[in-house]
Amino acid sequence: MASTTHDSSTPAKRRSIGSMLRRLLPRFRRKVRAVTRRETPSMLRRRRHSRRHSPLTRRILLLNIVPVALLALGAVYLSDYEDELIDAELASLLVQGEMVAAGIGEVAVIGGETTVNRLDAEAARQLLTRLVRPTGVRARLFSEAGELLGDSAVLSETGRIHVSPLPPPEEPVEPPPQRWADRIGDWLGRQLSRSDRFPEYVERPAPTLRDFPEAASALRGFNASAVRIMADGRLLLSAAVPVQRYKQVLGALMLTRDNRAIAASLREVRYDMLTIAVAALGITVLLSLYLAGTITQPIVRLARAADEIRLARESRPEIPDLGKRGDEIGDLNDALRSMTEALWLRINTIESFAADVAHELKNPLTSLRSAIEVAARPTLEPEQRARLMAIVVQDIERLNRLISDISDASRLDAELMRGEVKTVDLKSLLGDMVKHYGVIAAQKAGVEVELRLSANPPYLAHGHDGRYGQVFRNVIDNALSFSPHGSRLLVELSREPRNGPFVVTIDDEGPGIPEDNLESIFQRFYSERPSEHFGQHSGLGLSICRQIMETYGGSISATNRRAADGRVLGARFTVHVPAAA
């Protein structure tokens, strides 16, 4: 009854488990897809898109254009130079005024040295007109009492006929056209000039001395000047000097002139400096583009080549050769080419290693399969079955040893790169190793292991004691496997002259190494041993030894020791270890 109940409940449980699995399976698939999308490598990422304008080019242009732009702004803003021109113009007006005032004081004065002197108004007006008209300035003459005696703007020479050509009646009078550059220059000058600091000039119908403080200062015997701004934005420069005779101030002469000459000088200077700035800007832009091209174009080529290498499947693209540049980009190119070559070599090594591993694993697996198939026959004798099972055990041990050595070899590169480099005492390392192998070799093979020191202390090497110990163990194990019973194995430590590297030689008395295989023995999975040692070695030991020594800057090689008659006395392995000091 219980059995019947159990049988009937089993399908129900199976159905419930199946339905639960059907519910969980879609969730699991969605999670797997999500994880797969998150963990998909970037090998199939889209190619690098080409930019129309390089950001690096824009930065180079900006950095090179800013100083030229500042120069152009400095050319536009010439307030200090304008002040110097104004000061020079005021000084020129004072000099002209002193000359005109001296002439008036000598010619247009009534009185003598012993009488009271006064200005002859009519003579002063005529002389004022004659002296001032060629200079193009406006002159005003004030009496000692402050009255305006004459103004060159309204005076004319007696008897002189003034002729002014008039245009035809049908043609309107038009001012001469002004160049657009001059208009722009005048507008910039008015905008940038600090004219708001000057008082405003007002043209009065009947000006008095109170309208011109500089003229009042001249009546007190002092030279004075002033700058005012007119309604059209131009500046009016004025200079006043006293008119004297025998140290007596008889009046004041004031000369005025606008700043059109100053504006023209500023406009010419701005035009010249802006022309230079534009030319410098053009040259700067061209040189910046050339400089950016010499920097960005090689980098773009290198980036595209790197993408092609990353996305390559069957072909083998190369990094373009830019090493002839002789600059940092050339150094970067050389480094990338070296890195690419190292990567291709590493990939080829991995592929060759995988092929060698597959081949080496296939042999014991084939032997295992054959032994198991034969052992499974029912008609096989017990003794034959026992021998076949012993072969199976040996092949399993061989596979285990082979897999362990392959795992060690595959991890060796990463461990060597992460390994710490320190000082190693070779005497202590070799002494402990010889002492250990002396006991084991004497018990198992009857071989004597001896250490000989042929170098002076200290025995400090550069590297890692654990890896050097692995090298010496592999070499000694290899030598012991070929050493006959009752022979001697000699380990000698010496050093090359002139503080060269240490030299460790390991000599055995075995059959030696075929001359054609002195380099082949350092290849992966190479193994040529006596039959009693078959299957006990994977053929990776000496390959690992060479890899370790080359990583730390040393080397390992093999030769045969020969007698005087050419007879082989045994094999010699020579290990060069870099010295610490």
ChimeraX attribute file (.defattr): number of C-alpha atoms within 10 A of each C-alpha:
attribute: neighborCount
match mode: 1-to-1
recipient: residues
	/A:1	6
	/A:2	6
	/A:3	7
	/A:4	8
	/A:5	9
	/A:6	10
	/A:7	11
	/A:8	10
	/A:9	11
	/A:10	11
	/A:11	11
	/A:12	11
	/A:13	11
	/A:14	11
	/A:15	12
	/A:16	12
	/A:17	12
	/A:18	12
	/A:19	12
	/A:20	11
	/A:21	12
	/A:22	11
	/A:23	11
	/A:24	11
	/A:25	12
	/A:26	11
	/A:27	11
	/A:28	12
	/A:29	11
	/A:30	11
	/A:31	12
	/A:32	12
	/A:33	12
	/A:34	12
	/A:35	11
	/A:36	11
	/A:37	10
	/A:38	9
	/A:39	9
	/A:40	11
	/A:41	9
	/A:42	9
	/A:43	11
	/A:44	9
	/A:45	11
	/A:46	9
	/A:47	12
	/A:48	10
	/A:49	7
	/A:50	9
	/A:51	7
	/A:52	6
	/A:53	8
	/A:54	15
	/A:55	12
	/A:56	13
	/A:57	18
	/A:58	14
	/A:59	13
	/A:60	16
	/A:61	19
	/A:62	13
	/A:63	12
	/A:64	16
	/A:65	18
	/A:66	12
	/A:67	12
	/A:68	19
	/A:69	16
	/A:70	12
	/A:71	18
	/A:72	20
	/A:73	15
	/A:74	14
	/A:75	19
	/A:76	20
	/A:77	18
	/A:78	16
	/A:79	15
	/A:80	10
	/A:81	14
	/A:82	18
	/A:83	14
	/A:84	12
	/A:85	18
	/A:86	17
	/A:87	15
	/A:88	13
	/A:89	20
	/A:90	23
	/A:91	14
	/A:92	13
	/A:93	23
	/A:94	22
	/A:95	14
	/A:96	19
	/A:97	25
	/A:98	19
	/A:99	14
	/A:100	21
	/A:101	25
	/A:102	16
	/A:103	18
	/A:104	26
	/A:105	25
	/A:106	13
	/A:107	13
	/A:108	19
	/A:109	20
	/A:110	15
	/A:111	13
	/A:112	11
	/A:113	8
	/A:114	6
	/A:115	8
	/A:116	9
	/A:117	18
	/A:118	20
	/A:119	23
	/A:120	17
	/A:121	18
	/A:122	12
	/A:123	15
	/A:124	21
	/A:125	21
	/A:126	18
	/A:127	17
	/A:128	25
	/A:129	21
	/A:130	15
	/A:131	17
	/A:132	17
	/A:133	14
	/A:134	8
	/A:135	10
	/A:136	10
	/A:137	17
	/A:138	18
	/A:139	24
	/A:140	20
	/A:141	26
	/A:142	26
	/A:143	21
	/A:144	18
	/A:145	11
	/A:146	16
	/A:147	14
	/A:148	19
	/A:149	17
	/A:150	21
	/A:151	18
	/A:152	21
	/A:153	12
	/A:154	8
	/A:155	12
	/A:156	16
	/A:157	13
	/A:158	7
	/A:159	6
	/A:160	7
	/A:161	8
	/A:162	7
	/A:163	6
	/A:164	6
	/A:165	5
	/A:166	7
	/A:167	10
	/A:168	8
	/A:169	7
	/A:170	6
	/A:171	7
	/A:172	8
	/A:173	10
	/A:174	7
	/A:175	6
	/A:176	6
	/A:177	6
	/A:178	8
	/A:179	9
	/A:180	9
	/A:181	11
	/A:182	15
	/A:183	12
	/A:184	12
	/A:185	20
	/A:186	18
	/A:187	13
	/A:188	15
	/A:189	24
	/A:190	16
	/A:191	12
	/A:192	13
	/A:193	17
	/A:194	12
	/A:195	18
	/A:196	10
	/A:197	10
	/A:198	14
	/A:199	13
	/A:200	16
	/A:201	15
	/A:202	12
	/A:203	10
	/A:204	8
	/A:205	6
	/A:206	6
	/A:207	13
	/A:208	13
	/A:209	18
	/A:210	10
	/A:211	13
	/A:212	16
	/A:213	13
	/A:214	23
	/A:215	32
	/A:216	23
	/A:217	18
	/A:218	23
	/A:219	25
	/A:220	15
	/A:221	19
	/A:222	14
	/A:223	21
	/A:224	19
	/A:225	23
	/A:226	17
	/A:227	23
	/A:228	20
	/A:229	20
	/A:230	17
	/A:231	11
	/A:232	7
	/A:233	16
	/A:234	17
	/A:235	24
	/A:236	18
	/A:237	20
	/A:238	25
	/A:239	28
	/A:240	32
	/A:241	32
	/A:242	30
	/A:243	30
	/A:244	23
	/A:245	21
	/A:246	11
	/A:247	8
	/A:248	14
	/A:249	19
	/A:250	22
	/A:251	30
	/A:252	33
	/A:253	28
	/A:254	27
	/A:255	25
	/A:256	21
	/A:257	20
	/A:258	19
	/A:259	18
	/A:260	13
	/A:261	12
	/A:262	19
	/A:263	20
	/A:264	15
	/A:265	15
	/A:266	23
	/A:267	21
	/A:268	14
	/A:269	16
	/A:270	22
	/A:271	17
	/A:272	13
	/A:273	18
	/A:274	20
	/A:275	14
	/A:276	16
	/A:277	20
	/A:278	15
	/A:279	13
	/A:280	17
	/A:281	21
	/A:282	14
	/A:283	12
	/A:284	17
	/A:285	17
	/A:286	13
	/A:287	14
	/A:288	21
	/A:289	17
	/A:290	13
	/A:291	14
	/A:292	19
	/A:293	16
	/A:294	13
	/A:295	15
	/A:296	18
	/A:297	12
	/A:298	17
	/A:299	15
	/A:300	15
	/A:301	14
	/A:302	22
	/A:303	14
	/A:304	17
	/A:305	16
	/A:306	18
	/A:307	17
	/A:308	17
	/A:309	16
	/A:310	15
	/A:311	17
	/A:312	12
	/A:313	9
	/A:314	6
	/A:315	9
	/A:316	9
	/A:317	16
	/A:318	15
	/A:319	21
	/A:320	15
	/A:321	14
	/A:322	18
	/A:323	16
	/A:324	11
	/A:325	12
	/A:326	9
	/A:327	11
	/A:328	11
	/A:329	19
	/A:330	16
	/A:331	15
	/A:332	15
	/A:333	22
	/A:334	18
	/A:335	13
	/A:336	18
	/A:337	19
	/A:338	13
	/A:339	13
	/A:340	17
	/A:341	14
	/A:342	12
	/A:343	12
	/A:344	13
	/A:345	12
	/A:346	12
	/A:347	12
	/A:348	12
	/A:349	12
	/A:350	13
	/A:351	12
	/A:352	13
	/A:353	17
	/A:354	13
	/A:355	12
	/A:356	14
	/A:357	16
	/A:358	11
	/A:359	12
	/A:360	17
	/A:361	15
	/A:362	13
	/A:363	13
	/A:364	21
	/A:365	15
	/A:366	12
	/A:367	15
	/A:368	20
	/A:369	13
	/A:370	13
	/A:371	19
	/A:372	16
	/A:373	11
	/A:374	15
	/A:375	20
	/A:376	10
	/A:377	10
	/A:378	9
	/A:379	9
	/A:380	11
	/A:381	10
	/A:382	11
	/A:383	9
	/A:384	12
	/A:385	19
	/A:386	12
	/A:387	13
	/A:388	19
	/A:389	16
	/A:390	13
	/A:391	17
	/A:392	21
	/A:393	13
	/A:394	17
	/A:395	21
	/A:396	16
	/A:397	15
	/A:398	19
	/A:399	20
	/A:400	12
	/A:401	16
	/A:402	23
	/A:403	16
	/A:404	13
	/A:405	18
	/A:406	19
	/A:407	11
	/A:408	14
	/A:409	18
	/A:410	14
	/A:411	11
	/A:412	17
	/A:413	15
	/A:414	10
	/A:415	11
	/A:416	16
	/A:417	10
	/A:418	9
	/A:419	14
	/A:420	10
	/A:421	13
	/A:422	12
	/A:423	16
	/A:424	19
	/A:425	16
	/A:426	22
	/A:427	19
	/A:428	12
	/A:429	15
	/A:430	21
	/A:431	16
	/A:432	12
	/A:433	17
	/A:434	23
	/A:435	13
	/A:436	12
	/A:437	20
	/A:438	18
	/A:439	14
	/A:440	15
	/A:441	21
	/A:442	16
	/A:443	11
	/A:444	10
	/A:445	15
	/A:446	18
	/A:447	23
	/A:448	21
	/A:449	25
	/A:450	16
	/A:451	18
	/A:452	15
	/A:453	15
	/A:454	12
	/A:455	16
	/A:456	9
	/A:457	9
	/A:458	12
	/A:459	20
	/A:460	19
	/A:461	21
	/A:462	21
	/A:463	24
	/A:464	18
	/A:465	17
	/A:466	11
	/A:467	18
	/A:468	21
	/A:469	15
	/A:470	15
	/A:471	23
	/A:472	22
	/A:473	18
	/A:474	17
	/A:475	22
	/A:476	22
	/A:477	16
	/A:478	16
	/A:479	22
	/A:480	25
	/A:481	19
	/A:482	19
	/A:483	25
	/A:484	16
	/A:485	16
	/A:486	12
	/A:487	17
	/A:488	20
	/A:489	24
	/A:490	18
	/A:491	22
	/A:492	18
	/A:493	20
	/A:494	17
	/A:495	20
	/A:496	11
	/A:497	9
	/A:498	6
	/A:499	11
	/A:500	13
	/A:501	21
	/A:502	24
	/A:503	21
	/A:504	23
	/A:505	22
	/A:506	22
	/A:507	25
	/A:508	29
	/A:509	23
	/A:510	22
	/A:511	14
	/A:512	22
	/A:513	20
	/A:514	13
	/A:515	11
	/A:516	8
	/A:517	14
	/A:518	15
	/A:519	13
	/A:520	15
	/A:521	21
	/A:522	22
	/A:523	16
	/A:524	20
	/A:525	22
	/A:526	17
	/A:527	19
	/A:528	13
	/A:529	14
	/A:530	9
	/A:531	7
	/A:532	8
	/A:533	11
	/A:534	13
	/A:535	18
	/A:536	16
	/A:537	20
	/A:538	20
	/A:539	20
	/A:540	21
	/A:541	25
	/A:542	23
	/A:543	18
	/A:544	24
	/A:545	23
	/A:546	18
	/A:547	19
	/A:548	23
	/A:549	20
	/A:550	14
	/A:551	14
	/A:552	17
	/A:553	13
	/A:554	20
	/A:555	18
	/A:556	22
	/A:557	16
	/A:558	20
	/A:559	18
	/A:560	21
	/A:561	18
	/A:562	13
	/A:563	10
	/A:564	6
	/A:565	6
	/A:566	8
	/A:567	10
	/A:568	16
	/A:569	16
	/A:570	21
	/A:571	24
	/A:572	23
	/A:573	20
	/A:574	18
	/A:575	24
	/A:576	21
	/A:577	25
	/A:578	21
	/A:579	21
	/A:580	17
	/A:581	12
